[in-house]
Amino acid sequence: MVDCNGEYGGAILPDSLRWLWRDWQGLLRSKEQPKALAATLEKVGRGYEFTDGAYSHPDQGGVYFSDFPSGSVF
């Protein structure tokens, strides 16, 4: 049975992060800047309360996200 009060997640978090970031030093040694760091940000909307669940459609090129308090997907 899994303990759903967060103790299990807290217990495995350090090992999970070590696994996820196991190659981080190799990323820093790269001569090319990763695309994520080279991107520029542009504010395209405002007035949302709590946005989450961003999704980029590979064929249509659109970006979708939800605003939980309004129950809307944009």
QUIDA-V790688 format. One line per field, one symbol per residue. phi: phi as a letter, one per 40 degrees, with the letter a starting at -180 (. if undefined). psi: psi as a letter, one per 20 degrees, with the letter a starting at -180 (. if undefined). burial: + if it has 16 or more other ideal C-beta (glycine too) atoms within 10 Angstrom, else -. A space follows every 10 residues. Layout:
# QUIDA-V790688
phi->???
psi->???
burial->???
This chain:
# QUIDA-V790688
phi->.ccccgcccc ccddcccccc bcbccccccc cccddccccb bbcbaagcca cagcabcccc gcbbabbddc gbbb
psi->ppojjigggh higghghhgh khkhhhhhip hppqhhhiqq qppjrrjqgn qrkpppphhi jqpqrqnghi kqp.
burial->---------- ---------- ---------- ---------- ---------- ---------- -----++--- ----
